[in-house]
Amino acid sequence: MALALFFAPDLPPLAAIAAAAVGGVTIDPVSSLPEGSKPQLALESGDRLLGLNTLVRFFGRLSSLHGFYGVDPVTASQVDEWLDYSPKFSAGAEFEECCHYANSYLAMRTFLVGYTTTVADITIWSSLAGGGKRWESMKKSAKFPHLSRWYDAISVDRPILQELASKYVGKRGLGRPVSVEAKPVGAAAAGAPKKGKADVQQTEKAQKVEGSFEISLPGAEMGKVCTRFPPEPSGFLHIGHAKAAFLNEYFARKYGGKLIVRFDDTNPSKEKDEFVTNIMQDLETLEIKPDEVTYTSDYFPALMEMAEKLIKEGKAYVDDTPREVMQKERMDGIESKRRNQNVEENLALWKEMVAGTKRGLSCCLRGKLDMQALNKTLRDPVYYRCNPEEHHRVGSKYKVYPTYDFACPYVDSTEGVTHALRSSEYHDRNEQYYRILADMGVRPVHTWDFSRLNFVYTLLSKRKLQWFVSQGLVEGWDDPRFPTVQGMRRRGLTVEALRRFILSQGASKNLNLMEWDKLWTINKQIIDPVCPRHTAVLKDGKVPLTLRDGPETPFIRIIPRHKKFAGAGKKATVFANTILIDKADAEAIHEGEEIDREGDKVTGLSGVLHLEGSVKTTKLKLTWLADHPELVDLNLVELDYLIRKEKMEEEDELLNVLNPVTKIEVAAVGDSNMRNLAKGEIIQLERKGYFICDAPYVRSTSPIVLISIPDGRQRPRQ
């Protein structure tokens, strides 16, 4: 039964209606109170709750959404602080001041409280939406970049909010008469406000552009969902892993459930503690906090017991068929000669495998499934292989290790995983996954597919990335040319851009070869409003320009590092009668200037100041630095793709598609303020683009290294 929410038509309680919709509480909004009245909620008991924030708190507590009112007393109190602060947004004179405060607060945060959406986010979002055109104007001005980023992210994550804002907010904002219909509003589609044809078309258009995760997992129950992110510790996380991690976290939080990070450490030949450490670092960078961290190796004893159980039940057998022959037999549907040997023979060979004897090393354990199945993954897959190498966690205790196909279903079931999210490349293995669970006789687990990320000119195979590392063609797994989380961060990609990009893909299962431009465009939208501006001139052919009427004595003026963002701080700019400009700019100057040349090379210029000129109408723009001893040396680094083929095929040899030039370094000089740049700080060099500081200033003999942040539209140099 819907709860009746009464309000005055001139004061629709958007925050309360939105909190109910997001929190899954069905209400019946009725605009029947006198103008200026506080909203009231009629309870089934006959009691009434009065006031906007009282209703928001009530819906927050009533919702079954995990963490909607905080996850503990501390976060619940932090939610209360924001609810108490929210009325200031409706005081016209304080609106902009409140935006400044929230913008600063959100500079390093994804949510107002904790790591998931709370009623605090819903309330402040509603306060901004209630500002109507005033907020829209401020948002477009890029005056509040962090607040705008947060607002857009909440809007994408909870599409119902935009629908409610369109319905209840007038052009001039809340507090003005709007036409509202008394229709139930709830979390389910059936309870949402009725849309007109134009609204439906607009929503569909937005979803095509941005994507949507507003879907349900099969058999999901609120508070009982458990997902897992199972990286193999054989490399650093890359952008494909980031998508899987974000998705698993998203659904775990959406259903108020649990997220497990499980290291799939079943191959001692590839795995290292170094990779475990860096994967955990990558997850922290991505702001993903698991509820539990486990290892498949924790289950080695139980997995071996399960293997022996299946042997005894005639559901698995030991095979010594050479690997190449076995592969051909599986392709052709031919049964192995060992398939029907008796249990005693299988157990004897299994003991040889466990002991790591010469005989055992020639064998593997296979499941006895269906050698004639059209789905070839069911054709007796391998469950265990011998490997005498030392394991990074358990040392030399074992000589046999389970395959992913065998271990994953068992551990998923044992750990209580309800939904195993797998990229679409595993789709054909879902049938195998279910069959193995059935043979083991353990609790079933749902599988859910999502599309794998594939990018042009990009390798996501850890084996191939490891080849680049082993060959010394890159600096390591954090090389800025790598699609790893650490590599992309080092190249200037923000976590917020990556998260927005993943969310923009929605729950689509389409497998597409994607361009990088969308991701880097999102990144630019995030960094441009806040990153400081600096100036650099290329060393090669730089030209001195003497201003005949320039200042005889150099002087310094303190100016903002970013004209529209005070948070970027200030910088000292030197003005002198001799300035340095780029060669290209010097060669573009002709009319009415004194030019010194050596052949075709411009070696010097002289001119006079024309301070009355218009910046807007002047066609020729010059980038300049005062020529003085405090300039710093820079090394500007431009990076290219590692391969020159848009899409790698299985038969392609890496050596045949390598890009011969992937790194170009250009010497430059920059303003002295860049001595203070920190590693990882992002700046814009005027007329040269965006850069991230990879090596800060140490001494005058070591240049500052700045890596160019790409826009994604470049192609490999031929």
GIFENHU-V462680 format. One record per residue. N is the residue number from 0. PHI is phi as a letter, one per 20 degrees, with the letter a starting at -180 (NA if undefined). Layout:
# GIFENHU-V462680
N&PHI / N&PHI
This chain:
# GIFENHU-V462680
0&NA / 1&f / 2&e / 3&e / 4&d / 5&e / 6&b / 7&e / 8&f / 9&e / 10&c / 11&f / 12&e / 13&g / 14&f / 15&f / 16&f / 17&f / 18&f / 19&f / 20&f / 21&f / 22&f / 23&m / 24&e / 25&e / 26&c / 27&d / 28&f / 29&c / 30&e / 31&c / 32&e / 33&f / 34&g / 35&n / 36&f / 37&f / 38&f / 39&c / 40&d / 41&e / 42&e / 43&f / 44&f / 45&n / 46&f / 47&c / 48&d / 49&c / 50&o / 51&g / 52&f / 53&f / 54&f / 55&f / 56&f / 57&f / 58&f / 59&f / 60&f / 61&f / 62&f / 63&e / 64&f / 65&f / 66&m / 67&f / 68&d / 69&n / 70&d / 71&b / 72&g / 73&f / 74&f / 75&f / 76&f / 77&f / 78&f / 79&g / 80&g / 81&f / 82&f / 83&f / 84&f / 85&g / 86&g / 87&f / 88&f / 89&e / 90&e / 91&g / 92&f / 93&e / 94&g / 95&f / 96&f / 97&f / 98&f / 99&g / 100&f / 101&f / 102&f / 103&f / 104&f / 105&e / 106&g / 107&c / 108&c / 109&e / 110&c / 111&f / 112&c / 113&m / 114&c / 115&b / 116&f / 117&c / 118&f / 119&f / 120&f / 121&f / 122&f / 123&f / 124&g / 125&f / 126&f / 127&f / 128&g / 129&f / 130&f / 131&l / 132&f / 133&f / 134&f / 135&g / 136&f / 137&f / 138&f / 139&f / 140&f / 141&m / 142&f / 143&c / 144&f / 145&f / 146&f / 147&f / 148&g / 149&f / 150&g / 151&f / 152&f / 153&f / 154&f / 155&f / 156&f / 157&c / 158&g / 159&g / 160&f / 161&f / 162&f / 163&f / 164&f / 165&f / 166&f / 167&d / 168&d / 169&f / 170&f / 171&e / 172&o / 173&f / 174&n / 175&d / 176&f / 177&c / 178&e / 179&c / 180&d / 181&e / 182&c / 183&g / 184&c / 185&b / 186&f / 187&f / 188&g / 189&f / 190&e / 191&e / 192&g / 193&f / 194&d / 195&e / 196&f / 197&f / 198&f / 199&f / 200&f / 201&f / 202&f / 203&f / 204&f / 205&f / 206&f / 207&f / 208&f / 209&e / 210&m / 211&b / 212&d / 213&f / 214&c / 215&d / 216&e / 217&f / 218&m / 219&f / 220&c / 221&g / 222&n / 223&d / 224&f / 225&c / 226&d / 227&b / 228&d / 229&d / 230&f / 231&e / 232&f / 233&c / 234&r / 235&e / 236&f / 237&d / 238&f / 239&f / 240&f / 241&g / 242&f / 243&f / 244&f / 245&f / 246&f / 247&f / 248&f / 249&g / 250&f / 251&f / 252&f / 253&g / 254&e / 255&m / 256&d / 257&c / 258&d / 259&d / 260&d / 261&c / 262&e / 263&e / 264&e / 265&d / 266&c / 267&f / 268&f / 269&d / 270&e / 271&b / 272&f / 273&g / 274&f / 275&g / 276&g / 277&f / 278&f / 279&f / 280&f / 281&f / 282&f / 283&f / 284&f / 285&f / 286&m / 287&d / 288&d / 289&f / 290&e / 291&b / 292&d / 293&c / 294&c / 295&f / 296&f / 297&f / 298&d / 299&g / 300&f / 301&f / 302&f / 303&f / 304&f / 305&f / 306&f / 307&f / 308&f / 309&f / 310&f / 311&f / 312&e / 313&m / 314&d / 315&b / 316&b / 317&e / 318&c / 319&d / 320&f / 321&g / 322&g / 323&f / 324&f / 325&f / 326&f / 327&f / 328&f / 329&f / 330&f / 331&e / 332&m / 333&e / 334&f / 335&f / 336&f / 337&e / 338&f / 339&d / 340&f / 341&f / 342&f / 343&f / 344&f / 345&f / 346&f / 347&f / 348&f / 349&f / 350&f / 351&f / 352&f / 353&f / 354&f / 355&m / 356&f / 357&g / 358&f / 359&f / 360&f / 361&e / 362&d / 363&b / 364&d / 365&c / 366&f / 367&e / 368&d / 369&b / 370&f / 371&d / 372&f / 373&f / 374&f / 375&f / 376&f / 377&e / 378&e / 379&l / 380&f / 381&f / 382&d / 383&b / 384&c / 385&e / 386&b / 387&f / 388&f / 389&f / 390&e / 391&f / 392&d / 393&d / 394&m / 395&d / 396&f / 397&d / 398&d / 399&c / 400&c / 401&f / 402&f / 403&f / 404&g / 405&e / 406&f / 407&f / 408&g / 409&f / 410&f / 411&g / 412&f / 413&f / 414&e / 415&n / 416&f / 417&e / 418&c / 419&e / 420&e / 421&c / 422&f / 423&f / 424&f / 425&e / 426&g / 427&f / 428&e / 429&f / 430&f / 431&f / 432&g / 433&f / 434&f / 435&f / 436&g / 437&f / 438&f / 439&f / 440&m / 441&d / 442&g / 443&f / 444&c / 445&f / 446&d / 447&b / 448&e / 449&c / 450&f / 451&e / 452&e / 453&c / 454&c / 455&f / 456&l / 457&c / 458&d / 459&d / 460&f / 461&f / 462&f / 463&f / 464&f / 465&f / 466&f / 467&f / 468&f / 469&f / 470&e / 471&m / 472&e / 473&c / 474&f / 475&q / 476&f / 477&e / 478&g / 479&f / 480&e / 481&e / 482&e / 483&f / 484&g / 485&f / 486&f / 487&f / 488&f / 489&f / 490&e / 491&o / 492&e / 493&e / 494&f / 495&f / 496&f / 497&f / 498&f / 499&f / 500&f / 501&f / 502&f / 503&f / 504&f / 505&m / 506&e / 507&g / 508&d / 509&f / 510&d / 511&c / 512&e / 513&d / 514&e / 515&e / 516&f / 517&f / 518&f / 519&f / 520&f / 521&g / 522&f / 523&f / 524&f / 525&e / 526&e / 527&g / 528&f / 529&c / 530&f / 531&f / 532&d / 533&c / 534&c / 535&b / 536&c / 537&f / 538&f / 539&f / 540&m / 541&g / 542&c / 543&f / 544&d / 545&e / 546&e / 547&f / 548&d / 549&f / 550&f / 551&f / 552&d / 553&g / 554&c / 555&d / 556&c / 557&e / 558&c / 559&f / 560&f / 561&b / 562&f / 563&d / 564&c / 565&f / 566&f / 567&f / 568&n / 569&c / 570&b / 571&e / 572&d / 573&e / 574&d / 575&b / 576&e / 577&c / 578&c / 579&d / 580&c / 581&f / 582&g / 583&f / 584&f / 585&f / 586&f / 587&e / 588&e / 589&c / 590&f / 591&m / 592&d / 593&e / 594&c / 595&e / 596&c / 597&c / 598&m / 599&e / 600&e / 601&e / 602&d / 603&a / 604&c / 605&c / 606&a / 607&c / 608&f / 609&c / 610&f / 611&e / 612&f / 613&e / 614&f / 615&f / 616&e / 617&f / 618&f / 619&e / 620&d / 621&d / 622&e / 623&c / 624&c / 625&f / 626&f / 627&b / 628&f / 629&e / 630&f / 631&d / 632&f / 633&c / 634&c / 635&e / 636&d / 637&d / 638&d / 639&c / 640&f / 641&f / 642&c / 643&d / 644&d / 645&g / 646&c / 647&f / 648&d / 649&g / 650&e / 651&f / 652&e / 653&g / 654&f / 655&e / 656&d / 657&f / 658&f / 659&f / 660&c / 661&d / 662&b / 663&c / 664&d / 665&c / 666&e / 667&b / 668&c / 669&c / 670&f / 671&f / 672&f / 673&f / 674&f / 675&e / 676&f / 677&e / 678&g / 679&n / 680&f / 681&d / 682&c / 683&d / 684&e / 685&g / 686&m / 687&c / 688&o / 689&e / 690&c / 691&d / 692&f / 693&e / 694&c / 695&f / 696&f / 697&c / 698&b / 699&f / 700&e / 701&d / 702&f / 703&f / 704&e / 705&d / 706&e / 707&f / 708&e / 709&f / 710&d / 711&n / 712&e / 713&f / 714&c / 715&g / 716&f / 717&e
